[in-house]
Amino acid sequence: SRYKNPFVLIAEGESMSPFINPKDYILCIDDETKIKNKATVVVSFKTEPDNYEANAKLYYELDDSHIMLYSINTKFPPTVHKKRDVAHVYKVIKIIREVK
């Protein structure tokens, strides 16, 4: 396969609207080599186990020990996290939306 461990999650929340909307399917890959600053990602934290719904964010590496996650929707302020609190970062590679 062209992608490493691909899987689909269901988007929730408005933080990435209109780029990603609630109930969109987001195809993710488990390949941290593909994650660069400004990539769209889904992050799981050690305190919150992985689940089938996801809040996607844009990724920004601040320094060796911190990342910032930010939204396209400016109503949602950026958040800063210690890398050691992050369980995993998945790259979003496709958005699949129902046609209304």
mmCIF file as gemmi writes it, N, C-alpha and C atoms, coordinates in Angstrom:
data_model
loop_
_atom_site.group_PDB
_atom_site.id
_atom_site.type_symbol
_atom_site.label_atom_id
_atom_site.label_alt_id
_atom_site.label_comp_id
_atom_site.label_asym_id
_atom_site.label_entity_id
_atom_site.label_seq_id
_atom_site.pdbx_PDB_ins_code
_atom_site.Cartn_x
_atom_site.Cartn_y
_atom_site.Cartn_z
_atom_site.occupancy
_atom_site.B_iso_or_equiv
_atom_site.pdbx_formal_charge
_atom_site.auth_seq_id
_atom_site.auth_asym_id
_atom_site.pdbx_PDB_model_num
ATOM 1 N N . SER Axp A 1 ? 0.836 -1.194 0 1 0 ? 1 A 1
ATOM 2 C CA . SER Axp A 1 ? 0 0 0 1 0 ? 1 A 1
ATOM 3 C C . SER Axp A 1 ? 0.871 1.244 0 1 0 ? 1 A 1
ATOM 4 N N . ARG Axp A 2 ? 0.345 2.278 -0.564 1 0 ? 2 A 1
ATOM 5 C CA . ARG Axp A 2 ? 1.057 3.535 -0.675 1 0 ? 2 A 1
ATOM 6 C C . ARG Axp A 2 ? 1.113 4.271 0.661 1 0 ? 2 A 1
ATOM 7 N N . TYR Axp A 3 ? 0.152 3.992 1.543 1 0 ? 3 A 1
ATOM 8 C CA . TYR Axp A 3 ? 0.085 4.663 2.838 1 0 ? 3 A 1
ATOM 9 C C . TYR Axp A 3 ? 0.401 3.697 3.955 1 0 ? 3 A 1
ATOM 10 N N . LYS Axp A 4 ? 1 4.223 5.001 1 0 ? 4 A 1
ATOM 11 C CA . LYS Axp A 4 ? 1.353 3.409 6.157 1 0 ? 4 A 1
ATOM 12 C C . LYS Axp A 4 ? 0.189 3.374 7.141 1 0 ? 4 A 1
ATOM 13 N N . ASN Axp A 5 ? -0.38 2.201 7.351 1 0 ? 5 A 1
ATOM 14 C CA . ASN Axp A 5 ? -1.47 1.994 8.319 1 0 ? 5 A 1
ATOM 15 C C . ASN Axp A 5 ? -2.607 3.011 8.176 1 0 ? 5 A 1
ATOM 16 N N . PRO Axp A 6 ? -3.251 3.102 7.004 1 0 ? 6 A 1
ATOM 17 C CA . PRO Axp A 6 ? -4.342 4.075 6.837 1 0 ? 6 A 1
ATOM 18 C C . PRO Axp A 6 ? -5.571 3.674 7.652 1 0 ? 6 A 1
ATOM 19 N N . PHE Axp A 7 ? -6.31 4.675 8.124 1 0 ? 7 A 1
ATOM 20 C CA . PHE Axp A 7 ? -7.569 4.442 8.83 1 0 ? 7 A 1
ATOM 21 C C . PHE Axp A 7 ? -8.44 5.681 8.692 1 0 ? 7 A 1
ATOM 22 N N . VAL Axp A 8 ? -9.734 5.512 8.94 1 0 ? 8 A 1
ATOM 23 C CA . VAL Axp A 8 ? -10.69 6.608 8.782 1 0 ? 8 A 1
ATOM 24 C C . VAL Axp A 8 ? -11.292 6.952 10.137 1 0 ? 8 A 1
ATOM 25 N N . LEU Axp A 9 ? -11.422 8.247 10.4 1 0 ? 9 A 1
ATOM 26 C CA . LEU Axp A 9 ? -12.094 8.757 11.595 1 0 ? 9 A 1
ATOM 27 C C . LEU Axp A 9 ? -13.242 9.648 11.164 1 0 ? 9 A 1
ATOM 28 N N . ILE Axp A 10 ? -14.167 9.894 12.073 1 0 ? 10 A 1
ATOM 29 C CA . ILE Axp A 10 ? -15.285 10.807 11.819 1 0 ? 10 A 1
ATOM 30 C C . ILE Axp A 10 ? -14.976 12.126 12.531 1 0 ? 10 A 1
ATOM 31 N N . ALA Axp A 11 ? -14.988 13.204 11.746 1 0 ? 11 A 1
ATOM 32 C CA . ALA Axp A 11 ? -14.675 14.521 12.322 1 0 ? 11 A 1
ATOM 33 C C . ALA Axp A 11 ? -15.814 14.988 13.216 1 0 ? 11 A 1
ATOM 34 N N . GLU Axp A 12 ? -15.448 15.711 14.279 1 0 ? 12 A 1
ATOM 35 C CA . GLU Axp A 12 ? -16.45 16.336 15.133 1 0 ? 12 A 1
ATOM 36 C C . GLU Axp A 12 ? -15.991 17.76 15.44 1 0 ? 12 A 1
ATOM 37 N N . GLY Axp A 13 ? -16.932 18.61 15.791 1 0 ? 13 A 1
ATOM 38 C CA . GLY Axp A 13 ? -16.593 19.986 16.144 1 0 ? 13 A 1
ATOM 39 C C . GLY Axp A 13 ? -16.433 20.879 14.931 1 0 ? 13 A 1
ATOM 40 N N . GLU Axp A 14 ? -16.371 22.168 15.212 1 0 ? 14 A 1
ATOM 41 C CA . GLU Axp A 14 ? -16.337 23.201 14.161 1 0 ? 14 A 1
ATOM 42 C C . GLU Axp A 14 ? -14.958 23.846 14.004 1 0 ? 14 A 1
ATOM 43 N N . SER Axp A 15 ? -13.957 23.341 14.717 1 0 ? 15 A 1
ATOM 44 C CA . SER Axp A 15 ? -12.682 24.065 14.775 1 0 ? 15 A 1
ATOM 45 C C . SER Axp A 15 ? -11.957 24.149 13.436 1 0 ? 15 A 1
ATOM 46 N N . MET Axp A 16 ? -12.25 23.242 12.517 1 0 ? 16 A 1
ATOM 47 C CA . MET Axp A 16 ? -11.574 23.274 11.22 1 0 ? 16 A 1
ATOM 48 C C . MET Axp A 16 ? -12.533 23.638 10.08 1 0 ? 16 A 1
ATOM 49 N N . SER Axp A 17 ? -13.743 24.086 10.416 1 0 ? 17 A 1
ATOM 50 C CA . SER Axp A 17 ? -14.701 24.515 9.379 1 0 ? 17 A 1
ATOM 51 C C . SER Axp A 17 ? -14.183 25.777 8.715 1 0 ? 17 A 1
ATOM 52 N N . PRO Axp A 18 ? -14.368 25.91 7.409 1 0 ? 18 A 1
ATOM 53 C CA . PRO Axp A 18 ? -15.101 25.033 6.492 1 0 ? 18 A 1
ATOM 54 C C . PRO Axp A 18 ? -14.222 23.972 5.828 1 0 ? 18 A 1
ATOM 55 N N . PHE Axp A 19 ? -12.955 23.898 6.192 1 0 ? 19 A 1
ATOM 56 C CA . PHE Axp A 19 ? -12.025 22.926 5.595 1 0 ? 19 A 1
ATOM 57 C C . PHE Axp A 19 ? -12.438 21.49 5.932 1 0 ? 19 A 1
ATOM 58 N N . ILE Axp A 20 ? -12.697 21.224 7.196 1 0 ? 20 A 1
ATOM 59 C CA . ILE Axp A 20 ? -13.211 19.928 7.651 1 0 ? 20 A 1
ATOM 60 C C . ILE Axp A 20 ? -14.458 20.225 8.473 1 0 ? 20 A 1
ATOM 61 N N . ASN Axp A 21 ? -15.544 19.54 8.17 1 0 ? 21 A 1
ATOM 62 C CA . ASN Axp A 21 ? -16.816 19.783 8.859 1 0 ? 21 A 1
ATOM 63 C C . ASN Axp A 21 ? -17.216 18.571 9.689 1 0 ? 21 A 1
ATOM 64 N N . PRO Axp A 22 ? -18.072 18.779 10.709 1 0 ? 22 A 1
ATOM 65 C CA . PRO Axp A 22 ? -18.527 17.644 11.508 1 0 ? 22 A 1
ATOM 66 C C . PRO Axp A 22 ? -19.137 16.566 10.609 1 0 ? 22 A 1
ATOM 67 N N . LYS Axp A 23 ? -18.863 15.337 10.946 1 0 ? 23 A 1
ATOM 68 C CA . LYS Axp A 23 ? -19.346 14.14 10.237 1 0 ? 23 A 1
ATOM 69 C C . LYS Axp A 23 ? -18.586 13.835 8.953 1 0 ? 23 A 1
ATOM 70 N N . ASP Axp A 24 ? -17.629 14.691 8.564 1 0 ? 24 A 1
ATOM 71 C CA . ASP Axp A 24 ? -16.754 14.329 7.449 1 0 ? 24 A 1
ATOM 72 C C . ASP Axp A 24 ? -15.939 13.108 7.86 1 0 ? 24 A 1
ATOM 73 N N . TYR Axp A 25 ? -15.599 12.288 6.882 1 0 ? 25 A 1
ATOM 74 C CA . TYR Axp A 25 ? -14.68 11.183 7.126 1 0 ? 25 A 1
ATOM 75 C C . TYR Axp A 25 ? -13.281 11.686 6.805 1 0 ? 25 A 1
ATOM 76 N N . ILE Axp A 26 ? -12.361 11.442 7.704 1 0 ? 26 A 1
ATOM 77 C CA . ILE Axp A 26 ? -10.994 11.883 7.451 1 0 ? 26 A 1
ATOM 78 C C . ILE Axp A 26 ? -10.078 10.653 7.422 1 0 ? 26 A 1
ATOM 79 N N . LEU Axp A 27 ? -9.358 10.54 6.303 1 0 ? 27 A 1
ATOM 80 C CA . LEU Axp A 27 ? -8.423 9.438 6.123 1 0 ? 27 A 1
ATOM 81 C C . LEU Axp A 27 ? -7.084 9.865 6.701 1 0 ? 27 A 1
ATOM 82 N N . CYS Axp A 28 ? -6.581 9.076 7.646 1 0 ? 28 A 1
ATOM 83 C CA . CYS Axp A 28 ? -5.334 9.385 8.34 1 0 ? 28 A 1
ATOM 84 C C . CYS Axp A 28 ? -4.313 8.287 8.082 1 0 ? 28 A 1
ATOM 85 N N . ILE Axp A 29 ? -3.046 8.659 8.222 1 0 ? 29 A 1
ATOM 86 C CA . ILE Axp A 29 ? -1.985 7.662 8.143 1 0 ? 29 A 1
ATOM 87 C C . ILE Axp A 29 ? -1.095 7.782 9.373 1 0 ? 29 A 1
ATOM 88 N N . ASP Axp A 30 ? -0.514 6.656 9.731 1 0 ? 30 A 1
ATOM 89 C CA . ASP Axp A 30 ? 0.385 6.579 10.875 1 0 ? 30 A 1
ATOM 90 C C . ASP Axp A 30 ? 1.808 6.659 10.348 1 0 ? 30 A 1
ATOM 91 N N . ASP Axp A 31 ? 2.218 7.878 9.998 1 0 ? 31 A 1
ATOM 92 C CA . ASP Axp A 31 ? 3.551 8.058 9.422 1 0 ? 31 A 1
ATOM 93 C C . ASP Axp A 31 ? 4.072 9.42 9.845 1 0 ? 31 A 1
ATOM 94 N N . GLU Axp A 32 ? 4.783 9.444 10.962 1 0 ? 32 A 1
ATOM 95 C CA . GLU Axp A 32 ? 5.241 10.725 11.513 1 0 ? 32 A 1
ATOM 96 C C . GLU Axp A 32 ? 6.267 11.412 10.622 1 0 ? 32 A 1
ATOM 97 N N . THR Axp A 33 ? 6.89 10.671 9.687 1 0 ? 33 A 1
ATOM 98 C CA . THR Axp A 33 ? 7.847 11.312 8.791 1 0 ? 33 A 1
ATOM 99 C C . THR Axp A 33 ? 7.148 12.289 7.847 1 0 ? 33 A 1
ATOM 100 N N . LYS Axp A 34 ? 5.83 12.128 7.667 1 0 ? 34 A 1
ATOM 101 C CA . LYS Axp A 34 ? 5.071 13 6.765 1 0 ? 34 A 1
ATOM 102 C C . LYS Axp A 34 ? 4.569 14.266 7.468 1 0 ? 34 A 1
ATOM 103 N N . ILE Axp A 35 ? 4.808 14.4 8.767 1 0 ? 35 A 1
ATOM 104 C CA . ILE Axp A 35 ? 4.245 15.523 9.522 1 0 ? 35 A 1
ATOM 105 C C . ILE Axp A 35 ? 5.241 16.667 9.569 1 0 ? 35 A 1
ATOM 106 N N . LYS Axp A 36 ? 4.864 17.737 8.912 1 0 ? 36 A 1
ATOM 107 C CA . LYS Axp A 36 ? 5.666 18.959 8.891 1 0 ? 36 A 1
ATOM 108 C C . LYS Axp A 36 ? 4.799 20.074 9.475 1 0 ? 36 A 1
ATOM 109 N N . ASN Axp A 37 ? 5.41 21.212 9.759 1 0 ? 37 A 1
ATOM 110 C CA . ASN Axp A 37 ? 4.633 22.346 10.259 1 0 ? 37 A 1
ATOM 111 C C . ASN Axp A 37 ? 3.539 22.707 9.269 1 0 ? 37 A 1
ATOM 112 N N . LYS Axp A 38 ? 2.38 23.038 9.799 1 0 ? 38 A 1
ATOM 113 C CA . LYS Axp A 38 ? 1.169 23.399 9.067 1 0 ? 38 A 1
ATOM 114 C C . LYS Axp A 38 ? 0.446 22.194 8.47 1 0 ? 38 A 1
ATOM 115 N N . ALA Axp A 39 ? 0.899 20.982 8.78 1 0 ? 39 A 1
ATOM 116 C CA . ALA Axp A 39 ? 0.182 19.786 8.328 1 0 ? 39 A 1
ATOM 117 C C . ALA Axp A 39 ? -1.123 19.68 9.112 1 0 ? 39 A 1
ATOM 118 N N . THR Axp A 40 ? -2.137 19.1 8.488 1 0 ? 40 A 1
ATOM 119 C CA . THR Axp A 40 ? -3.382 18.798 9.184 1 0 ? 40 A 1
ATOM 120 C C . THR Axp A 40 ? -3.206 17.444 9.858 1 0 ? 40 A 1
ATOM 121 N N . VAL Axp A 41 ? -3.479 17.408 11.156 1 0 ? 41 A 1
ATOM 122 C CA . VAL Axp A 41 ? -3.21 16.203 11.937 1 0 ? 41 A 1
ATOM 123 C C . VAL Axp A 41 ? -4.364 15.885 12.873 1 0 ? 41 A 1
ATOM 124 N N . VAL Axp A 42 ? -4.366 14.664 13.368 1 0 ? 42 A 1
ATOM 125 C CA . VAL Axp A 42 ? -5.19 14.25 14.494 1 0 ? 42 A 1
ATOM 126 C C . VAL Axp A 42 ? -4.211 13.795 15.566 1 0 ? 42 A 1
ATOM 127 N N . VAL Axp A 43 ? -4.371 14.337 16.762 1 0 ? 43 A 1
ATOM 128 C CA . VAL Axp A 43 ? -3.452 14.033 17.859 1 0 ? 43 A 1
ATOM 129 C C . VAL Axp A 43 ? -4.199 13.272 18.934 1 0 ? 43 A 1
ATOM 130 N N . SER Axp A 44 ? -3.599 12.191 19.408 1 0 ? 44 A 1
ATOM 131 C CA . SER Axp A 44 ? -4.152 11.525 20.584 1 0 ? 44 A 1
ATOM 132 C C . SER Axp A 44 ? -3.206 11.79 21.752 1 0 ? 44 A 1
ATOM 133 N N . PHE Axp A 45 ? -3.809 12.006 22.909 1 0 ? 45 A 1
ATOM 134 C CA . PHE Axp A 45 ? -3.036 12.315 24.112 1 0 ? 45 A 1
ATOM 135 C C . PHE Axp A 45 ? -3.022 11.115 25.037 1 0 ? 45 A 1
ATOM 136 N N . LYS Axp A 46 ? -1.991 11.013 25.843 1 0 ? 46 A 1
ATOM 137 C CA . LYS Axp A 46 ? -1.86 9.884 26.762 1 0 ? 46 A 1
ATOM 138 C C . LYS Axp A 46 ? -3.029 9.835 27.747 1 0 ? 46 A 1
ATOM 139 N N . THR Axp A 47 ? -3.623 10.993 28.05 1 0 ? 47 A 1
ATOM 140 C CA . THR Axp A 47 ? -4.745 11.025 28.989 1 0 ? 47 A 1
ATOM 141 C C . THR Axp A 47 ? -6.071 10.663 28.344 1 0 ? 47 A 1
ATOM 142 N N . GLU Axp A 48 ? -6.126 10.693 27.003 1 0 ? 48 A 1
ATOM 143 C CA . GLU Axp A 48 ? -7.37 10.385 26.28 1 0 ? 48 A 1
ATOM 144 C C . GLU Axp A 48 ? -7.087 9.278 25.278 1 0 ? 48 A 1
ATOM 145 N N . PRO Axp A 49 ? -7.615 8.08 25.508 1 0 ? 49 A 1
ATOM 146 C CA . PRO Axp A 49 ? -7.341 7.008 24.542 1 0 ? 49 A 1
ATOM 147 C C . PRO Axp A 49 ? -7.933 7.322 23.172 1 0 ? 49 A 1
ATOM 148 N N . ASP Axp A 50 ? -7.369 6.709 22.163 1 0 ? 50 A 1
ATOM 149 C CA . ASP Axp A 50 ? -7.874 6.886 20.787 1 0 ? 50 A 1
ATOM 150 C C . ASP Axp A 50 ? -9.343 6.505 20.725 1 0 ? 50 A 1
ATOM 151 N N . ASN Axp A 51 ? -10.106 7.229 19.941 1 0 ? 51 A 1
ATOM 152 C CA . ASN Axp A 51 ? -11.493 6.839 19.688 1 0 ? 51 A 1
ATOM 153 C C . ASN Axp A 51 ? -11.82 7.113 18.228 1 0 ? 51 A 1
ATOM 154 N N . TYR Axp A 52 ? -13.036 6.808 17.846 1 0 ? 52 A 1
ATOM 155 C CA . TYR Axp A 52 ? -13.371 6.88 16.42 1 0 ? 52 A 1
ATOM 156 C C . TYR Axp A 52 ? -13.799 8.273 15.977 1 0 ? 52 A 1
ATOM 157 N N . GLU Axp A 53 ? -13.919 9.217 16.9 1 0 ? 53 A 1
ATOM 158 C CA . GLU Axp A 53 ? -14.216 10.598 16.516 1 0 ? 53 A 1
ATOM 159 C C . GLU Axp A 53 ? -12.966 11.43 16.741 1 0 ? 53 A 1
ATOM 160 N N . ALA Axp A 54 ? -12.779 12.429 15.912 1 0 ? 54 A 1
ATOM 161 C CA . ALA Axp A 54 ? -11.513 13.14 15.947 1 0 ? 54 A 1
ATOM 162 C C . ALA Axp A 54 ? -11.68 14.632 15.792 1 0 ? 54 A 1
ATOM 163 N N . ASN Axp A 55 ? -10.852 15.362 16.488 1 0 ? 55 A 1
ATOM 164 C CA . ASN Axp A 55 ? -10.697 16.785 16.251 1 0 ? 55 A 1
ATOM 165 C C . ASN Axp A 55 ? -9.379 16.973 15.514 1 0 ? 55 A 1
ATOM 166 N N . ALA Axp A 56 ? -9.475 17.334 14.253 1 0 ? 56 A 1
ATOM 167 C CA . ALA Axp A 56 ? -8.275 17.597 13.471 1 0 ? 56 A 1
ATOM 168 C C . ALA Axp A 56 ? -7.819 19.022 13.751 1 0 ? 56 A 1
ATOM 169 N N . LYS Axp A 57 ? -6.535 19.238 13.683 1 0 ? 57 A 1
ATOM 170 C CA . LYS Axp A 57 ? -5.936 20.557 13.894 1 0 ? 57 A 1
ATOM 171 C C . LYS Axp A 57 ? -4.764 20.724 12.946 1 0 ? 57 A 1
ATOM 172 N N . LEU Axp A 58 ? -4.273 21.946 12.859 1 0 ? 58 A 1
ATOM 173 C CA . LEU Axp A 58 ? -3.022 22.193 12.161 1 0 ? 58 A 1
ATOM 174 C C . LEU Axp A 58 ? -1.892 22.074 13.186 1 0 ? 58 A 1
ATOM 175 N N . TYR Axp A 59 ? -0.77 21.551 12.742 1 0 ? 59 A 1
ATOM 176 C CA . TYR Axp A 59 ? 0.349 21.198 13.619 1 0 ? 59 A 1
ATOM 177 C C . TYR Axp A 59 ? 1.461 22.215 13.476 1 0 ? 59 A 1
ATOM 178 N N . TYR Axp A 60 ? 2.078 22.576 14.596 1 0 ? 60 A 1
ATOM 179 C CA . TYR Axp A 60 ? 3.251 23.449 14.558 1 0 ? 60 A 1
ATOM 180 C C . TYR Axp A 60 ? 4.197 23.055 15.673 1 0 ? 60 A 1
ATOM 181 N N . GLU Axp A 61 ? 5.422 22.742 15.336 1 0 ? 61 A 1
ATOM 182 C CA . GLU Axp A 61 ? 6.426 22.377 16.333 1 0 ? 61 A 1
ATOM 183 C C . GLU Axp A 61 ? 7.069 23.652 16.866 1 0 ? 61 A 1
ATOM 184 N N . LEU Axp A 62 ? 6.917 23.901 18.16 1 0 ? 62 A 1
ATOM 185 C CA . LEU Axp A 62 ? 7.468 25.118 18.762 1 0 ? 62 A 1
ATOM 186 C C . LEU Axp A 62 ? 8.943 24.96 19.101 1 0 ? 62 A 1
ATOM 187 N N . ASP Axp A 63 ? 9.288 23.828 19.707 1 0 ? 63 A 1
ATOM 188 C CA . ASP Axp A 63 ? 10.676 23.543 20.065 1 0 ? 63 A 1
ATOM 189 C C . ASP Axp A 63 ? 10.794 22.04 20.3 1 0 ? 63 A 1
ATOM 190 N N . ASP Axp A 64 ? 11.898 21.605 20.884 1 0 ? 64 A 1
ATOM 191 C CA . ASP Axp A 64 ? 12.13 20.165 21.065 1 0 ? 64 A 1
ATOM 192 C C . ASP Axp A 64 ? 11.119 19.509 21.997 1 0 ? 64 A 1
ATOM 193 N N . SER Axp A 65 ? 10.432 20.298 22.817 1 0 ? 65 A 1
ATOM 194 C CA . SER Axp A 65 ? 9.545 19.675 23.801 1 0 ? 65 A 1
ATOM 195 C C . SER Axp A 65 ? 8.084 20.122 23.728 1 0 ? 65 A 1
ATOM 196 N N . HIS Axp A 66 ? 7.758 21.039 22.815 1 0 ? 66 A 1
ATOM 197 C CA . HIS Axp A 66 ? 6.381 21.553 22.755 1 0 ? 66 A 1
ATOM 198 C C . HIS Axp A 66 ? 5.86 21.622 21.314 1 0 ? 66 A 1
ATOM 199 N N . ILE Axp A 67 ? 4.549 21.365 21.181 1 0 ? 67 A 1
ATOM 200 C CA . ILE Axp A 67 ? 3.873 21.59 19.905 1 0 ? 67 A 1
ATOM 201 C C . ILE Axp A 67 ? 2.693 22.53 20.138 1 0 ? 67 A 1
ATOM 202 N N . MET Axp A 68 ? 2.286 23.206 19.079 1 0 ? 68 A 1
ATOM 203 C CA . MET Axp A 68 ? 1.066 24.015 19.118 1 0 ? 68 A 1
ATOM 204 C C . MET Axp A 68 ? 0.096 23.401 18.122 1 0 ? 68 A 1
ATOM 205 N N . LEU Axp A 69 ? -1.155 23.306 18.529 1 0 ? 69 A 1
ATOM 206 C CA . LEU Axp A 69 ? -2.227 22.858 17.647 1 0 ? 69 A 1
ATOM 207 C C . LEU Axp A 69 ? -3.146 24.04 17.436 1 0 ? 69 A 1
ATOM 208 N N . TYR Axp A 70 ? -3.479 24.319 16.187 1 0 ? 70 A 1
ATOM 209 C CA . TYR Axp A 70 ? -4.341 25.471 15.938 1 0 ? 70 A 1
ATOM 210 C C . TYR Axp A 70 ? -5.383 25.14 14.892 1 0 ? 70 A 1
ATOM 211 N N . SER Axp A 71 ? -6.42 25.949 14.888 1 0 ? 71 A 1
ATOM 212 C CA . SER Axp A 71 ? -7.602 25.707 14.078 1 0 ? 71 A 1
ATOM 213 C C . SER Axp A 71 ? -7.676 26.688 12.93 1 0 ? 71 A 1
ATOM 214 N N . ILE Axp A 72 ? -8.39 26.292 11.89 1 0 ? 72 A 1
ATOM 215 C CA . ILE Axp A 72 ? -8.686 27.227 10.804 1 0 ? 72 A 1
ATOM 216 C C . ILE Axp A 72 ? -9.74 28.223 11.268 1 0 ? 72 A 1
ATOM 217 N N . ASN Axp A 73 ? -10.705 27.75 12.06 1 0 ? 73 A 1
ATOM 218 C CA . ASN Axp A 73 ? -11.761 28.606 12.601 1 0 ? 73 A 1
ATOM 219 C C . ASN Axp A 73 ? -11.172 29.412 13.757 1 0 ? 73 A 1
ATOM 220 N N . THR Axp A 74 ? -11.102 30.73 13.582 1 0 ? 74 A 1
ATOM 221 C CA . THR Axp A 74 ? -10.426 31.587 14.56 1 0 ? 74 A 1
ATOM 222 C C . THR Axp A 74 ? -11.181 31.724 15.882 1 0 ? 74 A 1
ATOM 223 N N . LYS Axp A 75 ? -12.402 31.188 15.971 1 0 ? 75 A 1
ATOM 224 C CA . LYS Axp A 75 ? -13.107 31.178 17.255 1 0 ? 75 A 1
ATOM 225 C C . LYS Axp A 75 ? -12.422 30.246 18.254 1 0 ? 75 A 1
ATOM 226 N N . PHE Axp A 76 ? -11.555 29.373 17.752 1 0 ? 76 A 1
ATOM 227 C CA . PHE Axp A 76 ? -10.873 28.398 18.603 1 0 ? 76 A 1
ATOM 228 C C . PHE Axp A 76 ? -9.412 28.804 18.752 1 0 ? 76 A 1
ATOM 229 N N . PRO Axp A 77 ? -8.987 29.206 19.962 1 0 ? 77 A 1
ATOM 230 C CA . PRO Axp A 77 ? -7.599 29.652 20.135 1 0 ? 77 A 1
ATOM 231 C C . PRO Axp A 77 ? -6.611 28.492 20.027 1 0 ? 77 A 1
ATOM 232 N N . PRO Axp A 78 ? -5.365 28.792 19.644 1 0 ? 78 A 1
ATOM 233 C CA . PRO Axp A 78 ? -4.337 27.749 19.593 1 0 ? 78 A 1
ATOM 234 C C . PRO Axp A 78 ? -4.097 27.166 20.991 1 0 ? 78 A 1
ATOM 235 N N . THR Axp A 79 ? -3.639 25.928 21.017 1 0 ? 79 A 1
ATOM 236 C CA . THR Axp A 79 ? -3.292 25.293 22.29 1 0 ? 79 A 1
ATOM 237 C C . THR Axp A 79 ? -1.862 24.78 22.197 1 0 ? 79 A 1
ATOM 238 N N . VAL Axp A 80 ? -1.145 24.849 23.326 1 0 ? 80 A 1
ATOM 239 C CA . VAL Axp A 80 ? 0.241 24.386 23.388 1 0 ? 80 A 1
ATOM 240 C C . VAL Axp A 80 ? 0.279 23.14 24.269 1 0 ? 80 A 1
ATOM 241 N N . HIS Axp A 81 ? 1.036 22.143 23.813 1 0 ? 81 A 1
ATOM 242 C CA . HIS Axp A 81 ? 1.104 20.866 24.519 1 0 ? 81 A 1
ATOM 243 C C . HIS Axp A 81 ? 2.552 20.408 24.636 1 0 ? 81 A 1
ATOM 244 N N . LYS Axp A 82 ? 2.864 19.759 25.736 1 0 ? 82 A 1
ATOM 245 C CA . LYS Axp A 82 ? 4.18 19.125 25.877 1 0 ? 82 A 1
ATOM 246 C C . LYS Axp A 82 ? 4.188 17.867 25.019 1 0 ? 82 A 1
ATOM 247 N N . LYS Axp A 83 ? 5.271 17.666 24.285 1 0 ? 83 A 1
ATOM 248 C CA . LYS Axp A 83 ? 5.368 16.472 23.437 1 0 ? 83 A 1
ATOM 249 C C . LYS Axp A 83 ? 5.228 15.202 24.266 1 0 ? 83 A 1
ATOM 250 N N . ARG Axp A 84 ? 5.695 15.219 25.5 1 0 ? 84 A 1
ATOM 251 C CA . ARG Axp A 84 ? 5.626 14.002 26.319 1 0 ? 84 A 1
ATOM 252 C C . ARG Axp A 84 ? 4.193 13.628 26.692 1 0 ? 84 A 1
ATOM 253 N N . ASP Axp A 85 ? 3.226 14.582 26.548 1 0 ? 85 A 1
ATOM 254 C CA . ASP Axp A 85 ? 1.817 14.287 26.827 1 0 ? 85 A 1
ATOM 255 C C . ASP Axp A 85 ? 1.096 13.723 25.606 1 0 ? 85 A 1
ATOM 256 N N . VAL Axp A 86 ? 1.754 13.761 24.456 1 0 ? 86 A 1
ATOM 257 C CA . VAL Axp A 86 ? 1.153 13.299 23.204 1 0 ? 86 A 1
ATOM 258 C C . VAL Axp A 86 ? 1.409 11.803 23.044 1 0 ? 86 A 1
ATOM 259 N N . ALA Axp A 87 ? 0.34 11.059 22.816 1 0 ? 87 A 1
ATOM 260 C CA . ALA Axp A 87 ? 0.496 9.627 22.561 1 0 ? 87 A 1
ATOM 261 C C . ALA Axp A 87 ? 0.896 9.404 21.108 1 0 ? 87 A 1
ATOM 262 N N . HIS Axp A 88 ? 0.203 10.095 20.192 1 0 ? 88 A 1
ATOM 263 C CA . HIS Axp A 88 ? 0.478 9.872 18.779 1 0 ? 88 A 1
ATOM 264 C C . HIS Axp A 88 ? -0.029 11.042 17.932 1 0 ? 88 A 1
ATOM 265 N N . VAL Axp A 89 ? 0.636 11.272 16.809 1 0 ? 89 A 1
ATOM 266 C CA . VAL Axp A 89 ? 0.212 12.273 15.829 1 0 ? 89 A 1
ATOM 267 C C . VAL Axp A 89 ? -0.008 11.547 14.506 1 0 ? 89 A 1
ATOM 268 N N . TYR Axp A 90 ? -1.203 11.71 13.957 1 0 ? 90 A 1
ATOM 269 C CA . TYR Axp A 90 ? -1.556 11.076 12.681 1 0 ? 90 A 1
ATOM 270 C C . TYR Axp A 90 ? -1.753 12.154 11.63 1 0 ? 90 A 1
ATOM 271 N N . LYS Axp A 91 ? -1.248 11.92 10.44 1 0 ? 91 A 1
ATOM 272 C CA . LYS Axp A 91 ? -1.407 12.89 9.351 1 0 ? 91 A 1
ATOM 273 C C . LYS Axp A 91 ? -2.727 12.66 8.633 1 0 ? 91 A 1
ATOM 274 N N . VAL Axp A 92 ? -3.479 13.733 8.423 1 0 ? 92 A 1
ATOM 275 C CA . VAL Axp A 92 ? -4.718 13.684 7.638 1 0 ? 92 A 1
ATOM 276 C C . VAL Axp A 92 ? -4.331 13.829 6.167 1 0 ? 92 A 1
ATOM 277 N N . ILE Axp A 93 ? -4.792 12.869 5.345 1 0 ? 93 A 1
ATOM 278 C CA . ILE Axp A 93 ? -4.417 12.928 3.923 1 0 ? 93 A 1
ATOM 279 C C . ILE Axp A 93 ? -5.596 13.098 2.982 1 0 ? 93 A 1
ATOM 280 N N . LYS Axp A 94 ? -6.808 12.773 3.442 1 0 ? 94 A 1
ATOM 281 C CA . LYS Axp A 94 ? -7.995 12.97 2.602 1 0 ? 94 A 1
ATOM 282 C C . LYS Axp A 94 ? -9.19 13.296 3.476 1 0 ? 94 A 1
ATOM 283 N N . ILE Axp A 95 ? -10.092 14.088 2.915 1 0 ? 95 A 1
ATOM 284 C CA . ILE Axp A 95 ? -11.37 14.398 3.57 1 0 ? 95 A 1
ATOM 285 C C . ILE Axp A 95 ? -12.468 13.907 2.65 1 0 ? 95 A 1
ATOM 286 N N . ILE Axp A 96 ? -13.371 13.102 3.197 1 0 ? 96 A 1
ATOM 287 C CA . ILE Axp A 96 ? -14.463 12.531 2.411 1 0 ? 96 A 1
ATOM 288 C C . ILE Axp A 96 ? -15.762 13.064 2.999 1 0 ? 96 A 1
ATOM 289 N N . ARG Axp A 97 ? -16.569 13.698 2.147 1 0 ? 97 A 1
ATOM 290 C CA . ARG Axp A 97 ? -17.776 14.4 2.616 1 0 ? 97 A 1
ATOM 291 C C . ARG Axp A 97 ? -18.975 13.86 1.883 1 0 ? 97 A 1
ATOM 292 N N . GLU Axp A 98 ? -20.07 13.697 2.608 1 0 ? 98 A 1
ATOM 293 C CA . GLU Axp A 98 ? -21.333 13.326 1.982 1 0 ? 98 A 1
ATOM 294 C C . GLU Axp A 98 ? -21.848 14.466 1.109 1 0 ? 98 A 1
ATOM 295 N N . VAL Axp A 99 ? -22.355 14.151 -0.037 1 0 ? 99 A 1
ATOM 296 C CA . VAL Axp A 99 ? -22.955 15.163 -0.905 1 0 ? 99 A 1
ATOM 297 C C . VAL Axp A 99 ? -24.397 15.36 -0.465 1 0 ? 99 A 1
ATOM 298 N N . LYS Axp A 100 ? -24.789 16.612 -0.251 1 0 ? 100 A 1
ATOM 299 C CA . LYS Axp A 100 ? -26.158 16.885 0.208 1 0 ? 100 A 1
ATOM 300 C C . LYS Axp A 100 ? -27.051 17.172 -0.982 1 0 ? 100 A 1
